[in-house]
Amino acid sequence: MLCNAKKSVSMVVNAPKCKNRIVSVSFPVFKLGNATVQFVNEFRYLGHIITENQKDDDDIERETRNLFIRTKRSVASFWQVLS
């Protein structure tokens, strides 16, 4: 299997609420061949934002902004047709 280390990232999700289920608090550097894979708090995958806290708030905010922008454009073009 071929992996592109420049396009790959690593993310550690938040620890479980139950403290006796924590496996480790520090993680070693992850490598693909000779390249080090970057650790991130969030990344975009198939158009969705995935975060370490497993919430979709950032993705919902992004989609809400896009909806407002598209609505404003539609209203503006509608008013241009009427004028």
PDB file of N, CA, C and O in Angstrom, chain B, residues numbered from 101:
ATOM      1  N   MET B 101       0.845  -1.157   0.000  1.00  0.00           N
ATOM      2  CA  MET B 101       0.000   0.000   0.000  1.00  0.00           C
ATOM      3  C   MET B 101       0.901   1.234   0.000  1.00  0.00           C
ATOM      4  O   MET B 101       1.877   1.295   0.748  1.00  0.00           O
ATOM      5  N   LEU B 102       0.576   2.203  -0.830  1.00  0.00           N
ATOM      6  CA  LEU B 102       1.318   3.463  -0.864  1.00  0.00           C
ATOM      7  C   LEU B 102       0.557   4.529  -0.099  1.00  0.00           C
ATOM      8  O   LEU B 102      -0.656   4.668  -0.257  1.00  0.00           O
ATOM      9  N   CYS B 103       1.261   5.275   0.722  1.00  0.00           N
ATOM     10  CA  CYS B 103       0.665   6.378   1.483  1.00  0.00           C
ATOM     11  C   CYS B 103       1.473   7.635   1.229  1.00  0.00           C
ATOM     12  O   CYS B 103       2.702   7.595   1.170  1.00  0.00           O
ATOM     13  N   ASN B 104       0.777   8.747   1.079  1.00  0.00           N
ATOM     14  CA  ASN B 104       1.421  10.036   0.888  1.00  0.00           C
ATOM     15  C   ASN B 104       1.509  10.730   2.247  1.00  0.00           C
ATOM     16  O   ASN B 104       0.487  11.141   2.797  1.00  0.00           O
ATOM     17  N   ALA B 105       2.708  10.863   2.787  1.00  0.00           N
ATOM     18  CA  ALA B 105       2.889  11.461   4.115  1.00  0.00           C
ATOM     19  C   ALA B 105       2.531  12.937   4.126  1.00  0.00           C
ATOM     20  O   ALA B 105       2.203  13.478   5.182  1.00  0.00           O
ATOM     21  N   LYS B 106       2.586  13.606   2.975  1.00  0.00           N
ATOM     22  CA  LYS B 106       2.234  15.023   2.923  1.00  0.00           C
ATOM     23  C   LYS B 106       0.731  15.227   3.047  1.00  0.00           C
ATOM     24  O   LYS B 106       0.285  16.268   3.528  1.00  0.00           O
ATOM     25  N   LYS B 107      -0.058  14.238   2.616  1.00  0.00           N
ATOM     26  CA  LYS B 107      -1.511  14.344   2.686  1.00  0.00           C
ATOM     27  C   LYS B 107      -2.090  13.634   3.903  1.00  0.00           C
ATOM     28  O   LYS B 107      -3.290  13.725   4.162  1.00  0.00           O
ATOM     29  N   SER B 108      -1.256  12.937   4.642  1.00  0.00           N
ATOM     30  CA  SER B 108      -1.722  12.169   5.793  1.00  0.00           C
ATOM     31  C   SER B 108      -1.487  12.950   7.076  1.00  0.00           C
ATOM     32  O   SER B 108      -0.489  13.658   7.216  1.00  0.00           O
ATOM     33  N   VAL B 109      -2.416  12.812   8.006  1.00  0.00           N
ATOM     34  CA  VAL B 109      -2.277  13.432   9.324  1.00  0.00           C
ATOM     35  C   VAL B 109      -2.659  12.419  10.385  1.00  0.00           C
ATOM     36  O   VAL B 109      -3.288  11.399  10.101  1.00  0.00           O
ATOM     37  N   SER B 110      -2.270  12.719  11.602  1.00  0.00           N
ATOM     38  CA  SER B 110      -2.589  11.877  12.742  1.00  0.00           C
ATOM     39  C   SER B 110      -3.341  12.714  13.748  1.00  0.00           C
ATOM     40  O   SER B 110      -3.018  13.886  13.943  1.00  0.00           O
ATOM     41  N   MET B 111      -4.344  12.130  14.395  1.00  0.00           N
ATOM     42  CA  MET B 111      -5.105  12.877  15.386  1.00  0.00           C
ATOM     43  C   MET B 111      -5.438  11.946  16.546  1.00  0.00           C
ATOM     44  O   MET B 111      -5.845  10.802  16.348  1.00  0.00           O
ATOM     45  N   VAL B 112      -5.257  12.455  17.744  1.00  0.00           N
ATOM     46  CA  VAL B 112      -5.610  11.713  18.946  1.00  0.00           C
ATOM     47  C   VAL B 112      -6.891  12.345  19.476  1.00  0.00           C
ATOM     48  O   VAL B 112      -6.928  13.536  19.784  1.00  0.00           O
ATOM     49  N   VAL B 113      -7.938  11.536  19.577  1.00  0.00           N
ATOM     50  CA  VAL B 113      -9.208  12.056  20.090  1.00  0.00           C
ATOM     51  C   VAL B 113      -9.109  12.217  21.598  1.00  0.00           C
ATOM     52  O   VAL B 113      -8.272  11.587  22.245  1.00  0.00           O
ATOM     53  N   ASN B 114      -9.964  13.060  22.152  1.00  0.00           N
ATOM     54  CA  ASN B 114      -9.930  13.323  23.588  1.00  0.00           C
ATOM     55  C   ASN B 114     -10.058  12.037  24.396  1.00  0.00           C
ATOM     56  O   ASN B 114     -10.686  11.067  23.973  1.00  0.00           O
ATOM     57  N   ALA B 115      -9.448  12.067  25.557  1.00  0.00           N
ATOM     58  CA  ALA B 115      -9.457  10.906  26.446  1.00  0.00           C
ATOM     59  C   ALA B 115     -10.877  10.607  26.925  1.00  0.00           C
ATOM     60  O   ALA B 115     -11.718  11.504  26.981  1.00  0.00           O
ATOM     61  N   PRO B 116     -11.143   9.349  27.270  1.00  0.00           N
ATOM     62  CA  PRO B 116     -12.467   9.003  27.788  1.00  0.00           C
ATOM     63  C   PRO B 116     -12.718   9.677  29.137  1.00  0.00           C
ATOM     64  O   PRO B 116     -11.781  10.033  29.851  1.00  0.00           O
ATOM     65  N   LYS B 117     -13.994   9.845  29.471  1.00  0.00           N
ATOM     66  CA  LYS B 117     -14.346  10.488  30.742  1.00  0.00           C
ATOM     67  C   LYS B 117     -13.967   9.620  31.938  1.00  0.00           C
ATOM     68  O   LYS B 117     -13.643  10.134  33.009  1.00  0.00           O
ATOM     69  N   CYS B 118     -14.007   8.335  31.754  1.00  0.00           N
ATOM     70  CA  CYS B 118     -13.642   7.399  32.815  1.00  0.00           C
ATOM     71  C   CYS B 118     -12.110   7.275  32.845  1.00  0.00           C
ATOM     72  O   CYS B 118     -11.522   6.716  31.919  1.00  0.00           O
ATOM     73  N   LYS B 119     -11.479   7.778  33.869  1.00  0.00           N
ATOM     74  CA  LYS B 119     -10.012   7.870  33.942  1.00  0.00           C
ATOM     75  C   LYS B 119      -9.311   6.516  33.910  1.00  0.00           C
ATOM     76  O   LYS B 119      -8.169   6.440  33.458  1.00  0.00           O
ATOM     77  N   ASN B 120      -9.953   5.448  34.373  1.00  0.00           N
ATOM     78  CA  ASN B 120      -9.273   4.155  34.380  1.00  0.00           C
ATOM     79  C   ASN B 120      -9.206   3.526  32.981  1.00  0.00           C
ATOM     80  O   ASN B 120      -8.612   2.460  32.820  1.00  0.00           O
ATOM     81  N   ARG B 121      -9.802   4.162  31.973  1.00  0.00           N
ATOM     82  CA  ARG B 121      -9.741   3.659  30.597  1.00  0.00           C
ATOM     83  C   ARG B 121      -8.685   4.367  29.752  1.00  0.00           C
ATOM     84  O   ARG B 121      -8.517   4.035  28.578  1.00  0.00           O
ATOM     85  N   ILE B 122      -7.977   5.327  30.320  1.00  0.00           N
ATOM     86  CA  ILE B 122      -6.933   6.042  29.592  1.00  0.00           C
ATOM     87  C   ILE B 122      -5.754   5.107  29.362  1.00  0.00           C
ATOM     88  O   ILE B 122      -5.225   4.526  30.310  1.00  0.00           O
ATOM     89  N   VAL B 123      -5.348   4.965  28.130  1.00  0.00           N
ATOM     90  CA  VAL B 123      -4.244   4.076  27.780  1.00  0.00           C
ATOM     91  C   VAL B 123      -2.913   4.804  27.893  1.00  0.00           C
ATOM     92  O   VAL B 123      -1.958   4.281  28.467  1.00  0.00           O
ATOM     93  N   SER B 124      -2.855   6.029  27.337  1.00  0.00           N
ATOM     94  CA  SER B 124      -1.616   6.795  27.344  1.00  0.00           C
ATOM     95  C   SER B 124      -1.945   8.277  27.221  1.00  0.00           C
ATOM     96  O   SER B 124      -2.961   8.647  26.632  1.00  0.00           O
ATOM     97  N   VAL B 125      -1.085   9.119  27.778  1.00  0.00           N
ATOM     98  CA  VAL B 125      -1.291  10.565  27.644  1.00  0.00           C
ATOM     99  C   VAL B 125      -0.317  11.180  26.652  1.00  0.00           C
ATOM    100  O   VAL B 125      -0.498  12.322  26.230  1.00  0.00           O
ATOM    101  N   SER B 126       0.708  10.437  26.278  1.00  0.00           N
ATOM    102  CA  SER B 126       1.643  10.920  25.264  1.00  0.00           C
ATOM    103  C   SER B 126       1.802   9.843  24.193  1.00  0.00           C
ATOM    104  O   SER B 126       1.745   8.646  24.473  1.00  0.00           O
ATOM    105  N   PHE B 127       2.001  10.298  22.979  1.00  0.00           N
ATOM    106  CA  PHE B 127       2.076   9.373  21.856  1.00  0.00           C
ATOM    107  C   PHE B 127       3.354   9.609  21.077  1.00  0.00           C
ATOM    108  O   PHE B 127       3.775  10.755  20.912  1.00  0.00           O
ATOM    109  N   PRO B 128       3.977   8.547  20.598  1.00  0.00           N
ATOM    110  CA  PRO B 128       5.223   8.699  19.851  1.00  0.00           C
ATOM    111  C   PRO B 128       4.975   9.301  18.471  1.00  0.00           C
ATOM    112  O   PRO B 128       3.844   9.342  17.985  1.00  0.00           O
ATOM    113  N   VAL B 129       6.041   9.759  17.862  1.00  0.00           N
ATOM    114  CA  VAL B 129       5.970  10.308  16.509  1.00  0.00           C
ATOM    115  C   VAL B 129       5.590   9.162  15.562  1.00  0.00           C
ATOM    116  O   VAL B 129       6.118   8.055  15.664  1.00  0.00           O
ATOM    117  N   PHE B 130       4.676   9.447  14.651  1.00  0.00           N
ATOM    118  CA  PHE B 130       4.227   8.455  13.677  1.00  0.00           C
ATOM    119  C   PHE B 130       4.937   8.724  12.357  1.00  0.00           C
ATOM    120  O   PHE B 130       4.941   9.859  11.879  1.00  0.00           O
ATOM    121  N   LYS B 131       5.534   7.702  11.764  1.00  0.00           N
ATOM    122  CA  LYS B 131       6.288   7.882  10.517  1.00  0.00           C
ATOM    123  C   LYS B 131       5.753   6.974   9.425  1.00  0.00           C
ATOM    124  O   LYS B 131       5.336   5.843   9.671  1.00  0.00           O
ATOM    125  N   LEU B 132       5.778   7.506   8.207  1.00  0.00           N
ATOM    126  CA  LEU B 132       5.516   6.729   6.996  1.00  0.00           C
ATOM    127  C   LEU B 132       6.811   6.746   6.207  1.00  0.00           C
ATOM    128  O   LEU B 132       7.172   7.761   5.612  1.00  0.00           O
ATOM    129  N   GLY B 133       7.498   5.638   6.203  1.00  0.00           N
ATOM    130  CA  GLY B 133       8.819   5.611   5.581  1.00  0.00           C
ATOM    131  C   GLY B 133       9.756   6.489   6.393  1.00  0.00           C
ATOM    132  O   GLY B 133       9.961   6.258   7.584  1.00  0.00           O
ATOM    133  N   ASN B 134      10.328   7.507   5.735  1.00  0.00           N
ATOM    134  CA  ASN B 134      11.211   8.450   6.425  1.00  0.00           C
ATOM    135  C   ASN B 134      10.499   9.739   6.807  1.00  0.00           C
ATOM    136  O   ASN B 134      11.080  10.585   7.487  1.00  0.00           O
ATOM    137  N   ALA B 135       9.254   9.901   6.384  1.00  0.00           N
ATOM    138  CA  ALA B 135       8.513  11.148   6.629  1.00  0.00           C
ATOM    139  C   ALA B 135       7.693  11.052   7.911  1.00  0.00           C
ATOM    140  O   ALA B 135       7.055  10.036   8.185  1.00  0.00           O
ATOM    141  N   THR B 136       7.724  12.131   8.687  1.00  0.00           N
ATOM    142  CA  THR B 136       6.949  12.200   9.918  1.00  0.00           C
ATOM    143  C   THR B 136       5.545  12.706   9.603  1.00  0.00           C
ATOM    144  O   THR B 136       5.373  13.679   8.869  1.00  0.00           O
ATOM    145  N   VAL B 137       4.551  12.039  10.164  1.00  0.00           N
ATOM    146  CA  VAL B 137       3.156  12.437   9.973  1.00  0.00           C
ATOM    147  C   VAL B 137       2.804  13.469  11.036  1.00  0.00           C
ATOM    148  O   VAL B 137       3.079  13.277  12.220  1.00  0.00           O
ATOM    149  N   GLN B 138       2.203  14.549  10.604  1.00  0.00           N
ATOM    150  CA  GLN B 138       1.874  15.667  11.487  1.00  0.00           C
ATOM    151  C   GLN B 138       0.668  15.341  12.369  1.00  0.00           C
ATOM    152  O   GLN B 138      -0.317  14.779  11.890  1.00  0.00           O
ATOM    153  N   PHE B 139       0.744  15.693  13.664  1.00  0.00           N
ATOM    154  CA  PHE B 139      -0.401  15.586  14.568  1.00  0.00           C
ATOM    155  C   PHE B 139      -1.230  16.852  14.434  1.00  0.00           C
ATOM    156  O   PHE B 139      -0.672  17.949  14.408  1.00  0.00           O
ATOM    157  N   VAL B 140      -2.555  16.727  14.349  1.00  0.00           N
ATOM    158  CA  VAL B 140      -3.445  17.871  14.184  1.00  0.00           C
ATOM    159  C   VAL B 140      -4.610  17.773  15.168  1.00  0.00           C
ATOM    160  O   VAL B 140      -4.914  16.697  15.684  1.00  0.00           O
ATOM    161  N   ASN B 141      -5.262  18.920  15.420  1.00  0.00           N
ATOM    162  CA  ASN B 141      -6.448  18.960  16.270  1.00  0.00           C
ATOM    163  C   ASN B 141      -7.726  18.809  15.458  1.00  0.00           C
ATOM    164  O   ASN B 141      -8.758  18.378  15.971  1.00  0.00           O
ATOM    165  N   GLU B 142      -7.637  19.179  14.155  1.00  0.00           N
ATOM    166  CA  GLU B 142      -8.779  19.030  13.265  1.00  0.00           C
ATOM    167  C   GLU B 142      -8.286  18.915  11.830  1.00  0.00           C
ATOM    168  O   GLU B 142      -7.196  19.384  11.502  1.00  0.00           O
ATOM    169  N   PHE B 143      -9.088  18.293  10.979  1.00  0.00           N
ATOM    170  CA  PHE B 143      -8.754  18.206   9.559  1.00  0.00           C
ATOM    171  C   PHE B 143     -10.036  18.001   8.765  1.00  0.00           C
ATOM    172  O   PHE B 143     -11.076  17.627   9.308  1.00  0.00           O
ATOM    173  N   ARG B 144      -9.934  18.251   7.486  1.00  0.00           N
ATOM    174  CA  ARG B 144     -11.083  18.105   6.598  1.00  0.00           C
ATOM    175  C   ARG B 144     -10.966  16.769   5.870  1.00  0.00           C
ATOM    176  O   ARG B 144      -9.937  16.455   5.273  1.00  0.00           O
ATOM    177  N   TYR B 145     -12.047  15.991   5.937  1.00  0.00           N
ATOM    178  CA  TYR B 145     -12.079  14.688   5.285  1.00  0.00           C
ATOM    179  C   TYR B 145     -13.398  14.563   4.534  1.00  0.00           C
ATOM    180  O   TYR B 145     -14.470  14.626   5.137  1.00  0.00           O
ATOM    181  N   LEU B 146     -13.318  14.387   3.233  1.00  0.00           N
ATOM    182  CA  LEU B 146     -14.489  14.273   2.368  1.00  0.00           C
ATOM    183  C   LEU B 146     -15.464  15.428   2.574  1.00  0.00           C
ATOM    184  O   LEU B 146     -16.680  15.236   2.573  1.00  0.00           O
ATOM    185  N   GLY B 147     -14.917  16.627   2.751  1.00  0.00           N
ATOM    186  CA  GLY B 147     -15.744  17.825   2.872  1.00  0.00           C
ATOM    187  C   GLY B 147     -16.253  18.118   4.264  1.00  0.00           C
ATOM    188  O   GLY B 147     -16.949  19.115   4.455  1.00  0.00           O
ATOM    189  N   HIS B 148     -15.937  17.294   5.240  1.00  0.00           N
ATOM    190  CA  HIS B 148     -16.393  17.521   6.611  1.00  0.00           C
ATOM    191  C   HIS B 148     -15.198  17.774   7.509  1.00  0.00           C
ATOM    192  O   HIS B 148     -14.119  17.220   7.299  1.00  0.00           O
ATOM    193  N   ILE B 149     -15.398  18.613   8.508  1.00  0.00           N
ATOM    194  CA  ILE B 149     -14.332  18.917   9.455  1.00  0.00           C
ATOM    195  C   ILE B 149     -14.425  17.935  10.614  1.00  0.00           C
ATOM    196  O   ILE B 149     -15.461  17.826  11.270  1.00  0.00           O
ATOM    197  N   ILE B 150     -13.338  17.227  10.856  1.00  0.00           N
ATOM    198  CA  ILE B 150     -13.273  16.266  11.951  1.00  0.00           C
ATOM    199  C   ILE B 150     -12.363  16.853  13.017  1.00  0.00           C
ATOM    200  O   ILE B 150     -11.240  17.259  12.721  1.00  0.00           O
ATOM    201  N   THR B 151     -12.844  16.901  14.267  1.00  0.00           N
ATOM    202  CA  THR B 151     -12.073  17.493  15.360  1.00  0.00           C
ATOM    203  C   THR B 151     -11.766  16.446  16.422  1.00  0.00           C
ATOM    204  O   THR B 151     -12.396  15.390  16.481  1.00  0.00           O
ATOM    205  N   GLU B 152     -10.780  16.765  17.261  1.00  0.00           N
ATOM    206  CA  GLU B 152     -10.364  15.835  18.306  1.00  0.00           C
ATOM    207  C   GLU B 152     -11.423  15.660  19.394  1.00  0.00           C
ATOM    208  O   GLU B 152     -11.436  14.637  20.079  1.00  0.00           O
ATOM    209  N   ASN B 153     -12.309  16.640  19.564  1.00  0.00           N
ATOM    210  CA  ASN B 153     -13.340  16.524  20.592  1.00  0.00           C
ATOM    211  C   ASN B 153     -14.588  15.802  20.093  1.00  0.00           C
ATOM    212  O   ASN B 153     -15.562  15.666  20.833  1.00  0.00           O
ATOM    213  N   GLN B 154     -14.565  15.339  18.845  1.00  0.00           N
ATOM    214  CA  GLN B 154     -15.622  14.541  18.228  1.00  0.00           C
ATOM    215  C   GLN B 154     -16.955  15.285  18.143  1.00  0.00           C
ATOM    216  O   GLN B 154     -18.019  14.666  18.155  1.00  0.00           O
ATOM    217  N   LYS B 155     -16.895  16.598  18.057  1.00  0.00           N
ATOM    218  CA  LYS B 155     -18.108  17.396  17.883  1.00  0.00           C
ATOM    219  C   LYS B 155     -18.101  17.979  16.482  1.00  0.00           C
ATOM    220  O   LYS B 155     -17.043  18.176  15.886  1.00  0.00           O
ATOM    221  N   ASP B 156     -19.270  18.249  15.969  1.00  0.00           N
ATOM    222  CA  ASP B 156     -19.368  18.780  14.615  1.00  0.00           C
ATOM    223  C   ASP B 156     -19.736  20.265  14.596  1.00  0.00           C
ATOM    224  O   ASP B 156     -20.255  20.762  13.596  1.00  0.00           O
ATOM    225  N   ASP B 157     -19.471  20.968  15.689  1.00  0.00           N
ATOM    226  CA  ASP B 157     -19.802  22.393  15.776  1.00  0.00           C
ATOM    227  C   ASP B 157     -19.117  23.212  14.682  1.00  0.00           C
ATOM    228  O   ASP B 157     -19.753  24.067  14.065  1.00  0.00           O
ATOM    229  N   ASP B 158     -17.838  22.965  14.436  1.00  0.00           N
ATOM    230  CA  ASP B 158     -17.105  23.714  13.409  1.00  0.00           C
ATOM    231  C   ASP B 158     -17.695  23.469  12.027  1.00  0.00           C
ATOM    232  O   ASP B 158     -17.797  24.389  11.216  1.00  0.00           O
ATOM    233  N   ASP B 159     -18.080  22.232  11.763  1.00  0.00           N
ATOM    234  CA  ASP B 159     -18.658  21.898  10.466  1.00  0.00           C
ATOM    235  C   ASP B 159     -20.031  22.542  10.304  1.00  0.00           C
ATOM    236  O   ASP B 159     -20.367  23.013   9.217  1.00  0.00           O
ATOM    237  N   ILE B 160     -20.824  22.566  11.365  1.00  0.00           N
ATOM    238  CA  ILE B 160     -22.147  23.196  11.317  1.00  0.00           C
ATOM    239  C   ILE B 160     -22.001  24.699  11.103  1.00  0.00           C
ATOM    240  O   ILE B 160     -22.751  25.276  10.316  1.00  0.00           O
ATOM    241  N   GLU B 161     -21.061  25.341  11.777  1.00  0.00           N
ATOM    242  CA  GLU B 161     -20.833  26.781  11.587  1.00  0.00           C
ATOM    243  C   GLU B 161     -20.424  27.085  10.149  1.00  0.00           C
ATOM    244  O   GLU B 161     -20.894  28.060   9.562  1.00  0.00           O
ATOM    245  N   ARG B 162     -19.558  26.261   9.585  1.00  0.00           N
ATOM    246  CA  ARG B 162     -19.117  26.457   8.200  1.00  0.00           C
ATOM    247  C   ARG B 162     -20.295  26.324   7.235  1.00  0.00           C
ATOM    248  O   ARG B 162     -20.451  27.143   6.329  1.00  0.00           O
ATOM    249  N   GLU B 163     -21.115  25.305   7.425  1.00  0.00           N
ATOM    250  CA  GLU B 163     -22.272  25.109   6.551  1.00  0.00           C
ATOM    251  C   GLU B 163     -23.302  26.222   6.723  1.00  0.00           C
ATOM    252  O   GLU B 163     -23.943  26.627   5.753  1.00  0.00           O
ATOM    253  N   THR B 164     -23.465  26.717   7.944  1.00  0.00           N
ATOM    254  CA  THR B 164     -24.400  27.828   8.184  1.00  0.00           C
ATOM    255  C   THR B 164     -23.933  29.082   7.462  1.00  0.00           C
ATOM    256  O   THR B 164     -24.739  29.770   6.837  1.00  0.00           O
ATOM    257  N   ARG B 165     -22.637  29.390   7.539  1.00  0.00           N
ATOM    258  CA  ARG B 165     -22.097  30.546   6.814  1.00  0.00           C
ATOM    259  C   ARG B 165     -22.314  30.393   5.313  1.00  0.00           C
ATOM    260  O   ARG B 165     -22.716  31.342   4.640  1.00  0.00           O
ATOM    261  N   ASN B 166     -22.046  29.188   4.786  1.00  0.00           N
ATOM    262  CA  ASN B 166     -22.250  28.948   3.353  1.00  0.00           C
ATOM    263  C   ASN B 166     -23.712  29.111   2.961  1.00  0.00           C
ATOM    264  O   ASN B 166     -24.007  29.632   1.885  1.00  0.00           O
ATOM    265  N   LEU B 167     -24.628  28.674   3.816  1.00  0.00           N
ATOM    266  CA  LEU B 167     -26.055  28.825   3.541  1.00  0.00           C
ATOM    267  C   LEU B 167     -26.440  30.300   3.475  1.00  0.00           C
ATOM    268  O   LEU B 167     -27.181  30.705   2.579  1.00  0.00           O
ATOM    269  N   PHE B 168     -25.946  31.104   4.409  1.00  0.00           N
ATOM    270  CA  PHE B 168     -26.234  32.543   4.399  1.00  0.00           C
ATOM    271  C   PHE B 168     -25.690  33.204   3.138  1.00  0.00           C
ATOM    272  O   PHE B 168     -26.360  34.041   2.531  1.00  0.00           O
ATOM    273  N   ILE B 169     -24.491  32.832   2.749  1.00  0.00           N
ATOM    274  CA  ILE B 169     -23.879  33.408   1.544  1.00  0.00           C
ATOM    275  C   ILE B 169     -24.700  33.058   0.315  1.00  0.00           C
ATOM    276  O   ILE B 169     -24.975  33.928  -0.511  1.00  0.00           O
ATOM    277  N   ARG B 170     -25.098  31.790   0.178  1.00  0.00           N
ATOM    278  CA  ARG B 170     -25.903  31.380  -0.980  1.00  0.00           C
ATOM    279  C   ARG B 170     -27.264  32.062  -0.987  1.00  0.00           C
ATOM    280  O   ARG B 170     -27.775  32.424  -2.047  1.00  0.00           O
ATOM    281  N   THR B 171     -27.854  32.237   0.198  1.00  0.00           N
ATOM    282  CA  THR B 171     -29.153  32.899   0.290  1.00  0.00           C
ATOM    283  C   THR B 171     -29.039  34.361  -0.123  1.00  0.00           C
ATOM    284  O   THR B 171     -29.884  34.862  -0.864  1.00  0.00           O
ATOM    285  N   LYS B 172     -28.000  35.051   0.351  1.00  0.00           N
ATOM    286  CA  LYS B 172     -27.808  36.453  -0.023  1.00  0.00           C
ATOM    287  C   LYS B 172     -27.612  36.599  -1.525  1.00  0.00           C
ATOM    288  O   LYS B 172     -28.145  37.525  -2.137  1.00  0.00           O
ATOM    289  N   ARG B 173     -26.847  35.686  -2.122  1.00  0.00           N
ATOM    290  CA  ARG B 173     -26.643  35.734  -3.578  1.00  0.00           C
ATOM    291  C   ARG B 173     -27.952  35.517  -4.329  1.00  0.00           C
ATOM    292  O   ARG B 173     -28.218  36.194  -5.322  1.00  0.00           O
ATOM    293  N   SER B 174     -28.766  34.581  -3.861  1.00  0.00           N
ATOM    294  CA  SER B 174     -30.048  34.308  -4.517  1.00  0.00           C
ATOM    295  C   SER B 174     -30.981  35.500  -4.423  1.00  0.00           C
ATOM    296  O   SER B 174     -31.640  35.859  -5.399  1.00  0.00           O
ATOM    297  N   VAL B 175     -31.038  36.115  -3.247  1.00  0.00           N
ATOM    298  CA  VAL B 175     -31.897  37.289  -3.060  1.00  0.00           C
ATOM    299  C   VAL B 175     -31.415  38.438  -3.939  1.00  0.00           C
ATOM    300  O   VAL B 175     -32.226  39.130  -4.553  1.00  0.00           O
ATOM    301  N   ALA B 176     -30.110  38.643  -4.002  1.00  0.00           N
ATOM    302  CA  ALA B 176     -29.560  39.724  -4.819  1.00  0.00           C
ATOM    303  C   ALA B 176     -29.877  39.496  -6.293  1.00  0.00           C
ATOM    304  O   ALA B 176     -30.253  40.437  -6.993  1.00  0.00           O
ATOM    305  N   SER B 177     -29.735  38.273  -6.772  1.00  0.00           N
ATOM    306  CA  SER B 177     -30.026  38.012  -8.184  1.00  0.00           C
ATOM    307  C   SER B 177     -31.528  38.116  -8.453  1.00  0.00           C
ATOM    308  O   SER B 177     -31.926  38.529  -9.542  1.00  0.00           O
ATOM    309  N   PHE B 178     -32.356  37.755  -7.494  1.00  0.00           N
ATOM    310  CA  PHE B 178     -33.800  37.890  -7.635  1.00  0.00           C
ATOM    311  C   PHE B 178     -34.183  39.372  -7.773  1.00  0.00           C
ATOM    312  O   PHE B 178     -35.004  39.731  -8.618  1.00  0.00           O
ATOM    313  N   TRP B 179     -33.580  40.228  -6.934  1.00  0.00           N
ATOM    314  CA  TRP B 179     -33.897  41.659  -6.995  1.00  0.00           C
ATOM    315  C   TRP B 179     -33.382  42.288  -8.297  1.00  0.00           C
ATOM    316  O   TRP B 179     -33.978  43.236  -8.808  1.00  0.00           O
ATOM    317  N   GLN B 180     -32.294  41.766  -8.820  1.00  0.00           N
ATOM    318  CA  GLN B 180     -31.796  42.278 -10.094  1.00  0.00           C
ATOM    319  C   GLN B 180     -32.760  41.948 -11.220  1.00  0.00           C
ATOM    320  O   GLN B 180     -32.950  42.753 -12.131  1.00  0.00           O
ATOM    321  N   VAL B 181     -33.365  40.779 -11.166  1.00  0.00           N
ATOM    322  CA  VAL B 181     -34.333  40.378 -12.199  1.00  0.00           C
ATOM    323  C   VAL B 181     -35.571  41.269 -12.125  1.00  0.00           C
ATOM    324  O   VAL B 181     -36.134  41.638 -13.156  1.00  0.00           O
ATOM    325  N   LEU B 182     -35.995  41.616 -10.908  1.00  0.00           N
ATOM    326  CA  LEU B 182     -37.189  42.458 -10.741  1.00  0.00           C
ATOM    327  C   LEU B 182     -36.948  43.912 -11.108  1.00  0.00           C
ATOM    328  O   LEU B 182     -37.892  44.613 -11.473  1.00  0.00           O
ATOM    329  N   SER B 183     -35.711  44.387 -11.023  1.00  0.00           N
ATOM    330  CA  SER B 183     -35.447  45.798 -11.320  1.00  0.00           C
ATOM    331  C   SER B 183     -35.349  46.079 -12.789  1.00  0.00           C
ATOM    332  O   SER B 183     -35.130  47.224 -13.185  1.00  0.00           O
TER     333      SER B 183
END
